[in-house]
Amino acid sequence: MDATVTAPPAGFTTLTLDVTDGIATVRLDRPDDANAIDVPMARDLSEVATRLAEDPSVRVVLLGGNGPMFTAGGDIPLFSHTPPDELPGLLRRLIDDYHLAIERLTELDAPIVCGVRGAAAGGGLGMVCAADYVVAADDAVFTVGYGRLGLTADGGNTWFLPRLVGMRRAQEMFLLNRRLTAAEALDWGLVNRLAPAAVVDAEARAVAETLAAGPTRAFGGMRALLRQSYETPLRDQLADEQARIVAISATADAAEGVAAFAARRTPRFDGR
């Protein structure tokens, strides 16, 4: 695939989208505001997730942020300048769109790679958690911070974090506002790899390129099976594994993978 698709003129105002060679690069683009999530960004994220779900050429999603920070999470200055009686409505509208984006990102066949520089905080941490592979700068920090604001959580953090880091550590992050260094995030299982900030984007892209050459529909089945495994009884999980592998065995990529293995050559998957 060598086509390049970019957002149309009437496209996004808070992020950028580029789809090239199967890699959909999504970059948060409010660098002067620490890429904080406001109502327009939540709307843009919902729209971009929908476009990714509808684009069969997408074989991997690469998430990042323009500027020195991935995201500060919710736009606290916006919240502080909103009259108290209007804040609940603003949060409802923002979170409606943002949660739809998180849900659709997790349901893609295409795996997600995330590159984190600076910080991933608050609801924005949910995008990191929704990713399948995370490269973080060795000076990055990770925090939820809701307790300091007198708020509960969003972005799927109460669902993702106990699964990724364990319940006790998740409780520490939420109740004591524990801020993780990059090394701690790696040790706790929140990220996969650390790199100097200057090469985080390049390292994340290298992983994305590897995944873009893989069996996309099989990856989608793997993502779904792993996501449901904490709630599904073993018997049901075994049945779902059987149903998915039987269905995926009929794809062109499965035929290529089996043939390549038998011929002792590298498979050439095309995502079908």
C-alpha positions in Angstrom: 0.0 0.0 0.0 1.5 3.3 -1.0 -1.5 5.6 -0.8 -1.5 8.6 1.5 -4.7 9.8 3.1 -4.9 13.0 5.1 -7.7 14.8 6.9 -9.9 16.8 4.5 -10.0 20.6 4.6 -12.9 20.6 6.9 -11.2 18.1 9.2 -9.7 18.2 12.7 -8.8 21.3 14.7 -7.0 19.6 17.7 -5.3 16.6 16.1 -3.7 15.5 12.9 -4.3 12.3 10.9 -2.1 10.7 8.2 -2.6 7.2 6.8 0.4 6.0 4.8 1.4 2.4 4.0 -1.2 1.1 6.4 0.0 3.2 9.4 -2.6 5.7 10.7 -0.6 8.3 12.6 -2.8 10.3 15.0 -1.1 13.2 16.8 -2.7 15.3 19.5 -2.2 18.9 18.4 -2.7 21.4 21.2 0.9 21.8 22.1 0.5 25.2 23.7 -2.1 23.7 26.1 -0.1 20.6 26.9 -2.4 18.7 24.5 -5.2 18.9 27.1 -8.5 17.3 26.2 -11.2 19.9 25.7 -14.6 19.5 24.1 -13.3 19.9 20.5 -10.5 17.4 21.1 -12.9 14.9 22.5 -15.1 15.4 19.5 -12.1 15.0 17.1 -11.0 11.9 18.9 -14.4 10.3 18.5 -14.4 11.2 14.8 -10.9 10.0 14.1 -11.7 6.7 15.9 -14.8 6.3 13.7 -12.8 7.0 10.5 -10.1 4.5 11.5 -12.8 1.8 12.2 -14.2 2.4 8.7 -10.9 2.5 6.8 -9.9 -1.1 5.7 -6.4 0.2 4.7 -5.5 0.9 8.3 -3.3 -1.9 9.7 -1.8 -0.2 12.8 -2.5 3.0 14.6 0.3 5.2 15.9 -0.6 7.6 18.7 1.5 10.6 19.8 1.5 14.2 20.7 2.9 17.3 19.1 5.1 19.4 21.4 6.9 18.2 24.5 3.9 16.5 26.2 1.7 13.6 25.2 -1.3 15.0 27.1 -2.0 16.6 30.5 -5.4 15.0 30.5 -8.6 17.0 30.9 -8.4 20.8 30.2 -8.3 22.0 33.9 -8.2 25.7 32.9 -11.4 25.2 30.9 -13.0 23.4 33.9 -11.9 26.2 36.3 -13.4 28.9 34.1 -16.7 27.1 33.7 -19.4 28.1 36.1 -19.9 25.4 38.7 -23.6 24.8 37.6 -22.4 24.3 34.0 -19.5 22.0 34.7 -21.5 18.7 34.9 -23.0 19.4 31.5 -19.6 20.2 30.0 -18.1 17.0 31.4 -21.0 14.9 30.2 -20.5 16.2 26.6 -16.8 15.9 26.7 -16.7 12.4 28.2 -19.5 11.1 25.8 -17.2 11.7 22.9 -14.0 10.7 24.6 -15.3 7.4 25.9 -16.7 6.6 22.4 -13.2 7.2 21.1 -11.6 4.9 23.6 -14.2 2.2 23.0 -13.8 2.3 19.2 -10.0 2.3 19.5 -10.0 -0.8 21.6 -12.3 -2.6 19.1 -10.2 -2.0 16.0 -8.5 -5.0 14.3 -5.5 -2.8 13.9 -3.2 -2.8 16.9 -2.3 0.5 18.6 1.2 1.8 19.3 1.7 4.8 21.6 4.7 7.1 22.0 4.7 9.1 25.2 6.9 12.1 25.8 6.6 14.5 28.8 3.5 13.2 30.6 0.4 11.1 30.2 -2.1 12.3 32.8 -5.7 12.0 33.9 -8.2 10.9 31.3 -5.4 11.0 28.7 -3.8 8.0 30.4 -6.7 6.0 29.0 -5.3 6.3 25.5 -2.0 4.9 26.7 -3.8 2.0 28.5 -5.8 1.3 25.3 -2.7 0.8 23.3 -1.1 -2.6 22.7 2.5 -1.4 22.8 3.8 1.8 24.5 7.2 3.4 24.0 7.9 6.1 26.7 10.6 8.7 27.1 12.9 7.8 29.9 11.9 11.1 31.7 8.2 10.7 31.1 5.7 10.7 34.0 2.3 9.0 34.4 -0.4 10.0 36.8 -4.2 10.0 37.3 -4.5 13.0 39.7 -8.3 12.9 40.1 -8.3 13.0 43.8 -6.4 16.3 43.8 -9.3 17.7 41.9 -12.0 16.2 44.0 -13.2 14.1 41.0 -13.6 10.5 40.1 -12.1 8.9 37.0 -12.7 8.8 33.3 -11.0 7.5 30.1 -11.5 3.9 31.2 -8.7 4.2 33.8 -10.6 2.3 36.5 -11.0 -0.6 34.0 -7.5 -0.6 32.5 -5.2 0.2 35.4 -6.2 -2.7 37.7 -5.6 -5.1 34.7 -2.3 -3.6 33.8 -0.7 -2.8 37.1 -2.8 -4.7 39.6 -5.5 -3.6 42.0 -3.3 -2.5 44.9 -1.1 -0.4 42.7 -4.1 1.1 41.0 -5.6 2.0 44.4 -2.3 3.7 45.2 -2.4 5.7 42.0 -6.0 6.8 42.5 -6.2 7.3 46.3 -2.7 8.7 47.0 -2.2 10.5 43.6 0.9 8.3 43.0 2.9 9.8 40.2 4.9 7.1 38.3 8.3 7.8 36.8 9.1 6.2 33.4 11.1 3.5 35.2 8.3 2.7 37.6 5.8 2.6 34.7 8.0 0.1 33.0 8.4 -2.0 36.1 4.7 -1.9 36.8 3.8 -3.0 33.3 2.2 0.2 32.1 4.7 0.6 29.2 6.8 -1.7 27.2 10.0 0.2 26.4 11.9 3.3 27.4 13.9 5.5 25.1 15.4 9.0 25.1 12.8 11.6 24.5 14.4 12.6 21.2 13.9 9.1 19.7 10.6 8.1 21.2 8.6 8.9 18.0 11.1 7.0 15.8 11.1 3.9 18.2 7.3 3.9 18.2 7.1 4.1 14.4 9.5 1.2 14.1 7.2 -0.9 16.1 4.2 0.3 14.1 6.0 -0.6 10.9 6.5 -4.1 12.1 2.9 -4.5 13.1 1.7 -3.0 9.9 3.3 -5.9 8.0 1.4 -8.4 10.2 -1.9 -10.3 9.9 -4.3 -7.5 10.8 -7.5 -9.5 11.1 -5.7 -12.1 13.3 -4.4 -9.2 15.4 -8.0 -8.0 15.8 -9.0 -11.4 17.1 -6.1 -11.5 19.5 -7.0 -8.0 20.8 -10.6 -9.0 21.4 -9.8 -12.3 23.1 -7.3 -10.7 25.4 -9.7 -7.9 26.3 -12.5 -10.2 27.3 -10.3 -12.8 29.1 -10.7 -11.2 32.6 -14.5 -11.5 32.5 -15.0 -14.7 30.4 -15.3 -18.1 32.1 -12.7 -20.5 30.8 -15.2 -22.7 29.0 -16.6 -19.7 27.1 -13.1 -18.4 26.4 -12.1 -21.8 24.9 -15.2 -21.7 22.7 -14.4 -18.2 21.6 -10.8 -19.1 20.8 -12.0 -22.0 18.7 -14.6 -19.9 16.9 -12.1 -17.1 16.1 -9.2 -19.3 14.9 -11.6 -21.3 12.7 -12.9 -18.0 11.2 -9.5 -16.5 10.8 -8.1 -19.7 9.2 -10.2 -18.8 6.1 -8.4 -15.5 5.5 -5.8 -14.9 2.9 -3.3 -14.0 5.5 -3.7 -17.3 7.2 -3.2 -19.1 3.9 0.0 -17.1 3.4 1.2 -17.7 6.9 0.8 -21.4 6.7 2.4 -21.6 3.2 5.3 -19.4 4.3 5.9 -21.5 7.4 5.9 -24.7 5.3 8.3 -23.2 2.8 10.5 -21.8 5.5 10.2 -18.2 4.2 9.0 -14.9 5.7 5.3 -14.4 5.2 4.0 -11.5 3.2 0.8 -10.5 4.9 -1.6 -7.9 3.3 -4.1 -7.5 6.0 -6.9 -9.6 4.4 
